[in-house]
Amino acid sequence: MEKICINWITTITFLISIISSIYFLQIQFLHNLTINFNHKTLKKSPNLPLRFNSHDGTFKILQVADMHFGQGLLTKCRDVLPSEFKYCSDLNTTRFVQRLIDAENPDFLVFTGDNIFGSSTPDAAESLFSVFRPAMESRLPWAAVLGNHDQESTMNREELMSLISLMDYSVSQVNPSAENFDSHGDRNMLTGIDGFGNYNLEVHGPYGSASANRSVLNLFFLDSGDRVTVEGRRTYGWIRNSQLDWLQALSRKEQVISTG
């Protein structure tokens, strides 16, 4: 009888220990999921508007395209020598971009599509932060548009452009703002524009010049589209009429401003 009591005590003690452990783990898990609203991280923004340099009147743009970033160190290079394959990965791309920024000292960075290779990454957001890290760390203003491979992972094109627009020092936009237009007809046109990442950036003249308070260079960004199927054949997308209508309307408006 005494032996049975001891076994029961041991069993109950064991169960209490398990329940306590589960409770502790649950508390820790819920604590990690709790959002700390006292700690807020704001987007770091560059000095705007973009403008030409006062000392030499230049505005240097560094354009980078088709990085096809995947999973960093895990994504190996293609089309390299066998002796280089072991040591070559996506990290070579980011280091190369960093060297370009250091060597060229540009005023503005532009990434023009296929920034990530969606089919090579299980997490589009993680890849985006990795591929644009050199731009964010440079503290230079930068902008991006999408190619036909960016959306082949876990985010659609609208989600990708939204995230890019929220990154540090990015001046990218999901789509143009109705504030750019005065007439009711032009505002209605924006609701039907195709794609995501159609926008205009103004570059003002140098400080102290007659053009310091107006744009002397307009940079138009257009979404060239996803892959599409036409007459049963899978091909690349293209710029649609709605985008051209927006571009022409904005160009006419800018022309009136510059001559007015």
N, C-alpha and C positions, 0 to 999 in steps of 0.2 A: 504493500500500500504506500509506503514511504517512497519507493522508487517511482511509482506512478505520479505522485505529487511533484516530485523533482522534475520528471519529464514534462508535466504540464507547465510548471513554472518556467522551464527552459523554453518551451514552445511559445508561451505568452510573451516572454522577454524578447524572443527572436522576432515575433510579429510586431511588437511595439517598436523595435529597432528599425524594421523595414518601413513601417508607417511613418516614423519620424524622418527617415531618410527621404522618402517620397515627398513628404510635406516640405522639407528643407529645399529639395531640388525644385519643387513647384514655385516656392517663394522666390528663389534665385532666378528662375526662368521668367516669371512675371516681372521681376524687377528689371531684367535686361530689356524687356519689351516696353517698359514704361518710357514715355517721351518726356524728356526734360525740357520744358518750355522756357526755363531760365537761361538755357544755353542756345543762342541763336547765331547762325553763321550767315552773314549777308554776302551777296555776290560782290566781288571786287570789280569795279568798273574803271575803264580808262578815262582820261580827260577827253571830253567831247566839246565841240565837234572835232572830227578829224580835220587836219589842216596841213598845208605845205609849210616847210621849214623857213624860219626867218633868215637864217644865216646864209643859205645858198638857194632858196626857192625850190627845193626838190621835195618829192614825196615818193619814197622808195617802197615798192610792194614786193614781198617775197611770196611767190605762189608755189604751193605744194599739191600735187595731185596723185591719186591712185596709190596710196600707201598700203591699202589692203591689209590693215592690221588685224591680227587674230588674237592670240593668247600670250603675247609677249615671248618669254623664253621658250614656251612650249611649241610655238609655231616656227618651224624651220624655214629657211630660205629656199626658194626654187631657182633653178637655172644657175647654180654656182658650181664651182669645181668640187669634185669629191673631197678634196683635202679641206675645203672651206665649210662643207655642209655641217659638220659637227659643231662649229663655233658660230654659225650664222643664224640669226633668228630675227623676230620682230624688233628686238632691242637694238639691232643695228640701224633700223629705220629711225627710231626715236633719237639715237645718238647722232645720226647724220643730220636730222632736222635741227638738233641743238647746235651742231657745228656750223650749219648754214646761217642760223640766226646770229651767232657770235661773229662769223666772218663778214656777213653782209650788213649787219646793223640796220635792218629795215625799219620803216615807220609803221608798216602794216603787214599783217600776215593773212593770206587767203588760202583756204583748203577747198579744192574744187572737185570733190566727189570721190566715191569709193574709199572713204577714209578708213573704214573697217571692212573686212571681208566676212560678211554676216554668217556664211555657212561654216566658217572656221572658228566661231566663238559661241559658247553657250550663254554668254551674258553680254548683251550689246552695250549696256551702260558701263560696265567695267572696262570694256575695250575702248569706248569713247574717251573715258577719263585718261586712260593710258596713252592713247594716240595723241591727244591734245595737251598732255602734260607739258611738253616743251613750250608751247604757246602760252599757257597759263603762267608758267614759271618765269617767262621772259617779261611779263607785265606789259606786253605790247598789245594794242588793240588787234583783234583778229576776227575773221568771219569765215563761215563755211557753208557749203551747199552739199547736197547728196548726189551720189551716183546710183547705179543700178544694183549694187551689191550691198549697200549699207543696211537695208531693211531685211536681210535674209536671216536674221537671228530672232531675238526676243522682243523687238520693238518695231512698230510701224513707222512710216515716214514722218507723220505728224509728231509722234512721241520723240523720235530722234531729234527733230529740229527744235522741239520744245526744250529738251535737255541741253542741247548745244547752246541755245540762247541764254540759258541760265548759268553757264559756266563762267568762271572768273575771266574778266577782261574781254569776253565775247561781245561783239556788237551784231551778232547774227539775229535774224528775225524769222519767226515761223511763216508769216505772210505779211503783205503790206498793210499799213494802218489806214483806216478811213480818214484820219486826220490829214493825210497828204492831199486830199481832194476837197474841193469846195462845193461842186455841184452835186445835186441829188442823184443824177444819172451816173456820175463817176463812182459815187459811194455804192450804188447798187451793183455796179460791175464787179466790185471786189468780192462780193459774196459768192460769185460763180467762178472764181479763178482756179485753174487746175494746179494741183501739186502743193508742195509745202517747201518754203525756202525761196519765195519770190519777194525780193525787197530791194530797196534803193538806199545807198549810203552816200551822203554828201561830204565832199572834202573842201573846206574853206581855204581862202587865201591866207598868206602869212599874217601874223600880228603886225599892225602898223601899216598895212597896205590898204588900198581902196577896196579890195575884195575880202577883207578880213571877216566881214559879217555876212557873206553870201557864198554859195557853193560855186566853185570854178571847175569842179570835176565831180561827175556823178558815176558811181559804181553800181551797175545793175546786176543783180544776182537772179538766176532763173533755175527752177527745178527742171532738169532735163528728163525726168520721168523714170519709172520703174520698168521692168521687163513687161512686154505685152504680147498677146497672141493676135495675129492678123491673118485672116483667111487660113486658119489652122496651123500657121507657122509661128513659132516663138521667136521674138526678136526684141530689139531695144526700143524703149520709149522715145518720145520726142517732145519738143516744146509746142504747146497747144495754142490755138487761136486766142483763147481767153487770156493767156499770158502775154501774147503780142498786143492785144487790145489794151491791157493795163500798161505795158511798156510805152506804147504810142501815146496814150493819154497823159502819162506822167511826163514824157519827153516834151509834149506840146506845152504842158503847164510850166515846166522848167524853162522852156524857150521864151515864153511870155514874161516870166519873172526876170530873165537875164537881159531882155530888150526893153523892159518896161521902165 
